[in-house]
Amino acid sequence: MTEKEKRELSSLRIRRIFGYIFLILLTVVCLFSFYILLINSTRNHVDIQKGFSPLPGKGFARNFNNLMDNPNLPVFRGLLNSFIIAASSAVLTTYFSSLTAYAIHAYDFKGKKAIFTFILVIMMVPTQVSALGFVSLMREWKLINTYVPLIVPAIAAPIVFFYLKQYMESSLPMEIIEAARIDGSPEFRAFNTIILPIMKPAIAVQAIFSFTASWNNYFIPSLILDKKDMKTLPILIAQLRSADFLKFDLGQVYMLIALSIFPVIIVYLFLSKSIVQGVALGSVKG
């Protein structure tokens, strides 16, 4: 090995070391809030008010029992409600956005560019702008205190559509679609059996984002749901935080927030396998 090659190798090692240190620091910063959350869920209200502690407390069982015994907080019912809404929204969002993106990508028809532009314009409109009109419409249709307004509108997701459309342009050659048509496969069957498996990594990414966004959504559910047994976890957390001074318990608040993140982590771990497999498959093909 020449002196020049030795210097380049040494420089590469130094850059890698700084890169690893930066990534470790970034990981610590990202996970520190979760660490505080888990630690505080094991501490009682008085200890939490004293300030930060790096060690867990002894109030885990007490916080958990107080939370479960709270008659105003149906925790497991809230978990089930949030899971039904988030899972249904994620399925509808990814499937119909994939279907829309496939129609724009694979077909040539009059008004195609106008429809694509219209969807992108809709993507720029924030939810809060149309919230009051949406709630009034749901009240007129007698859909208040139902899950329909929180699940069905997930079909129209411009951001998910745009991401899947861009993924199709880079990873879905028209030759595959044409080969399926030549073999006599119906269009809808070709989409479900050929296109969707190819889109699996992108769908998994968007399913995670959609599930998390719906799971953490507080604004629209708080306007739609007011029955005790239909409330979602973000509403219950807000209800617990707004308790009066005598009943306010930070230990219960942290315990409920800690319980609410575990389903999201499980869904992420389940779907992240598809992302890793997709990346590995793409690298082998490359």
C-alpha positions as CSV (number, residue, x, y, z in Angstrom):
1,M,0.0,0.0,0.0
2,T,1.4,3.4,-1.0
3,E,1.7,6.4,1.3
4,K,-1.2,8.1,-0.6
5,E,-3.5,5.1,-0.2
6,K,-2.6,5.0,3.5
7,R,-3.5,8.7,4.0
8,E,-6.8,8.2,2.1
9,L,-7.6,5.2,4.3
10,S,-6.8,7.1,7.5
11,S,-8.9,10.0,6.3
12,L,-11.8,7.7,5.6
13,R,-11.6,6.1,9.1
14,I,-11.6,9.6,10.7
15,R,-14.7,10.6,8.7
16,R,-16.4,7.4,9.6
17,I,-15.7,7.9,13.3
18,F,-17.1,11.5,13.2
19,G,-20.1,10.1,11.3
20,Y,-20.8,7.5,13.9
21,I,-20.4,10.0,16.8
22,F,-22.9,12.3,15.1
23,L,-25.4,9.5,14.5
24,I,-25.1,8.3,18.1
25,L,-25.7,11.9,19.4
26,L,-28.6,12.3,17.0
27,T,-30.1,9.0,18.3
28,V,-29.7,10.0,21.9
29,V,-31.5,13.3,21.2
30,C,-34.3,11.5,19.4
31,L,-34.8,8.9,22.1
32,F,-34.2,11.1,25.2
33,S,-37.9,12.3,25.3
34,F,-39.0,8.7,25.3
35,Y,-36.6,7.9,28.1
36,I,-38.0,10.8,30.2
37,L,-41.5,9.6,29.5
38,L,-40.8,6.0,30.6
39,I,-38.9,7.2,33.7
40,N,-41.7,9.6,34.7
41,S,-44.3,6.9,34.3
42,T,-42.6,5.0,37.2
43,R,-42.6,8.1,39.5
44,N,-45.4,9.6,41.6
45,H,-46.8,13.1,41.2
46,V,-44.7,14.7,44.0
47,D,-41.4,13.2,42.7
48,I,-42.1,14.4,39.1
49,Q,-42.7,17.9,40.3
50,K,-39.3,18.0,42.0
51,G,-37.6,17.8,38.6
52,F,-35.8,15.3,36.3
53,S,-34.4,12.0,37.5
54,P,-32.3,9.6,35.4
55,L,-33.4,6.6,37.6
56,P,-36.9,5.1,37.6
57,G,-39.1,5.5,40.7
58,K,-41.2,3.1,42.7
59,G,-44.6,4.4,41.6
60,F,-45.2,2.3,38.5
61,A,-47.8,-0.1,40.0
62,R,-49.5,2.8,41.9
63,N,-49.7,4.9,38.7
64,F,-51.0,2.0,36.7
65,N,-53.6,1.0,39.3
66,N,-54.8,4.6,39.7
67,L,-55.2,4.9,36.0
68,M,-57.1,1.7,35.7
69,D,-59.4,2.6,38.6
70,N,-60.2,6.0,37.3
71,P,-64.0,5.8,36.5
72,N,-63.8,8.7,34.0
73,L,-61.1,7.1,31.9
74,P,-62.0,3.9,29.9
75,V,-58.4,3.3,29.0
76,F,-58.7,0.0,27.2
77,R,-61.8,1.2,25.4
78,G,-59.9,4.2,24.3
79,L,-57.0,2.0,23.0
80,L,-59.5,-0.1,21.0
81,N,-61.2,3.0,19.6
82,S,-57.9,4.6,18.5
83,F,-56.7,1.3,17.0
84,I,-60.0,0.8,15.0
85,I,-59.8,4.3,13.6
86,A,-56.1,4.3,12.9
87,A,-55.9,0.8,11.3
88,S,-59.0,1.4,9.2
89,S,-57.6,4.8,8.1
90,A,-54.2,3.4,7.2
91,V,-55.7,0.6,5.1
92,L,-58.1,2.9,3.2
93,T,-55.5,5.6,2.7
94,T,-52.8,3.3,1.3
95,Y,-55.1,1.2,-0.9
96,F,-57.1,4.0,-2.5
97,S,-54.1,6.3,-2.9
98,S,-52.3,3.4,-4.6
99,L,-55.3,2.9,-6.9
100,T,-55.4,6.6,-7.7
101,A,-51.7,6.8,-8.3
102,Y,-51.9,3.8,-10.6
103,A,-54.7,5.3,-12.6
104,I,-52.6,8.5,-13.1
105,H,-49.4,6.6,-13.8
106,A,-50.6,3.8,-16.1
107,Y,-53.4,5.4,-18.2
108,D,-53.5,8.2,-20.7
109,F,-56.8,10.1,-20.7
110,K,-58.1,13.6,-21.3
111,G,-57.7,15.8,-18.2
112,K,-55.0,13.7,-16.6
113,K,-52.7,16.6,-15.9
114,A,-55.5,18.8,-14.7
115,I,-56.6,16.0,-12.2
116,F,-53.0,15.6,-11.0
117,T,-52.6,19.4,-10.5
118,F,-56.0,19.6,-8.7
119,I,-54.9,16.9,-6.2
120,L,-51.6,18.7,-5.6
121,V,-53.6,21.9,-4.9
122,I,-55.8,20.1,-2.4
123,M,-52.6,18.9,-0.7
124,M,-51.8,22.6,0.2
125,V,-55.2,23.2,2.0
126,P,-54.8,22.7,5.8
127,T,-57.3,20.6,7.7
128,Q,-58.2,23.4,10.1
129,V,-59.6,25.6,7.2
130,S,-62.4,23.2,6.4
131,A,-62.9,21.8,9.9
132,L,-66.0,23.8,11.0
133,G,-67.8,23.2,7.7
134,F,-66.9,19.5,7.9
135,V,-68.3,19.2,11.4
136,S,-71.5,21.1,10.4
137,L,-71.9,18.7,7.5
138,M,-71.4,15.6,9.7
139,R,-74.0,17.0,12.2
140,E,-76.5,17.6,9.4
141,W,-75.9,14.0,8.2
142,K,-76.3,12.7,11.8
143,L,-72.8,11.2,11.8
144,I,-71.7,12.9,15.1
145,N,-70.5,10.3,17.6
146,T,-69.7,7.8,14.9
147,Y,-66.4,6.7,13.4
148,V,-67.4,7.3,9.8
149,P,-66.2,10.9,9.7
150,L,-62.8,9.8,11.1
151,I,-62.3,6.8,8.7
152,V,-64.0,7.3,5.4
153,P,-62.3,10.7,4.5
154,A,-59.0,8.9,4.8
155,I,-59.7,7.6,1.2
156,A,-58.7,11.1,-0.1
157,A,-55.1,11.6,1.0
158,P,-53.2,13.8,-1.5
159,I,-49.9,13.5,0.2
160,V,-49.9,9.7,0.2
161,F,-51.1,9.8,-3.4
162,F,-48.2,12.0,-4.4
163,Y,-45.6,9.9,-2.7
164,L,-46.9,6.6,-4.2
165,K,-47.1,8.3,-7.7
166,Q,-43.5,9.3,-7.4
167,Y,-42.5,5.8,-6.3
168,M,-44.4,4.3,-9.3
169,E,-42.5,6.5,-11.7
170,S,-39.1,5.2,-10.3
171,S,-39.9,1.6,-9.6
172,L,-42.9,0.5,-11.7
173,P,-42.0,0.1,-15.4
174,M,-44.8,0.1,-17.9
175,E,-43.5,-3.2,-19.4
176,I,-44.8,-5.1,-16.4
177,I,-48.3,-3.7,-16.8
178,E,-48.2,-4.3,-20.5
179,A,-47.0,-7.9,-20.0
180,A,-50.0,-8.5,-17.6
181,R,-52.4,-7.1,-20.2
182,I,-50.9,-9.3,-22.9
183,D,-51.4,-12.4,-20.7
184,G,-55.1,-11.5,-20.4
185,S,-55.1,-10.4,-16.8
186,P,-58.0,-8.1,-15.9
187,E,-56.8,-4.6,-14.9
188,F,-58.2,-4.8,-11.3
189,R,-56.8,-8.2,-10.8
190,A,-53.4,-7.1,-12.1
191,F,-53.4,-4.2,-9.7
192,N,-54.1,-6.4,-6.7
193,T,-51.8,-9.3,-7.5
194,I,-48.9,-7.6,-9.3
195,I,-48.8,-3.9,-8.7
196,L,-49.5,-3.9,-4.9
197,P,-46.7,-6.4,-4.1
198,I,-44.3,-4.3,-6.0
199,M,-45.4,-1.2,-4.1
200,K,-45.2,-3.0,-0.8
201,P,-42.2,-1.0,0.6
202,A,-43.8,2.4,-0.3
203,I,-47.2,1.3,1.1
204,A,-45.6,0.2,4.3
205,V,-43.9,3.6,4.8
206,Q,-47.2,5.4,4.1
207,A,-49.1,3.0,6.3
208,I,-46.9,3.8,9.2
209,F,-47.3,7.6,8.7
210,S,-51.0,7.3,8.2
211,F,-51.5,5.1,11.3
212,T,-49.4,7.4,13.5
213,A,-51.1,10.5,12.2
214,S,-54.6,9.1,12.8
215,W,-53.5,7.6,16.2
216,N,-52.3,11.0,17.4
217,N,-55.1,13.0,15.9
218,Y,-56.9,15.1,18.5
219,F,-58.4,18.0,16.6
220,I,-61.1,16.4,14.5
221,P,-62.0,13.5,16.9
222,S,-62.5,16.1,19.7
223,L,-65.1,17.9,17.5
224,I,-66.9,14.7,16.4
225,L,-66.8,12.5,19.6
226,D,-68.3,13.4,23.0
227,K,-69.6,10.0,24.2
228,K,-67.5,8.5,26.9
229,D,-67.2,5.0,25.4
230,M,-66.3,6.4,21.9
231,K,-63.4,8.7,22.9
232,T,-59.9,8.1,21.6
233,L,-56.7,8.1,23.5
234,P,-55.7,11.7,22.7
235,I,-59.0,12.9,24.0
236,L,-58.6,10.9,27.2
237,I,-55.1,12.3,27.7
238,A,-56.4,15.8,27.2
239,Q,-59.2,15.1,29.6
240,L,-56.7,13.8,32.2
241,R,-54.5,16.8,31.9
242,S,-57.4,19.2,32.3
243,A,-58.5,17.6,35.7
244,D,-58.9,20.0,38.6
245,F,-56.0,20.7,41.0
246,L,-57.1,18.2,43.6
247,K,-57.4,15.3,41.1
248,F,-54.5,16.2,38.9
249,D,-51.8,13.4,38.9
250,L,-48.8,13.7,36.6
251,G,-48.0,10.0,37.3
252,Q,-51.3,9.0,35.6
253,V,-50.7,11.4,32.7
254,Y,-47.2,9.9,32.0
255,M,-48.5,6.4,32.4
256,L,-51.4,6.9,30.0
257,I,-49.0,8.5,27.4
258,A,-46.6,5.6,27.8
259,L,-49.4,3.1,27.2
260,S,-50.5,5.0,24.1
261,I,-47.1,4.8,22.3
262,F,-46.7,1.0,22.6
263,P,-49.2,0.1,19.8
264,V,-47.5,2.6,17.5
265,I,-44.1,1.0,18.2
266,I,-45.6,-2.5,17.5
267,V,-47.1,-1.4,14.2
268,Y,-43.8,0.3,13.2
269,L,-41.8,-2.9,14.0
270,F,-44.3,-5.0,12.1
271,L,-44.3,-2.8,8.9
272,S,-40.6,-1.9,9.0
273,K,-39.7,-5.5,8.0
274,S,-41.3,-4.8,4.6
275,I,-39.3,-1.6,4.2
276,V,-36.0,-3.5,5.0
277,Q,-37.0,-6.3,2.6
278,G,-37.8,-3.9,-0.1
279,V,-34.5,-2.0,0.2
280,A,-32.6,-5.4,0.2
281,L,-34.4,-6.6,-2.9
282,G,-33.7,-3.3,-4.7
283,S,-30.0,-3.5,-3.9
284,V,-29.8,-7.1,-5.2
285,K,-31.5,-6.1,-8.4
286,G,-29.2,-3.0,-8.7
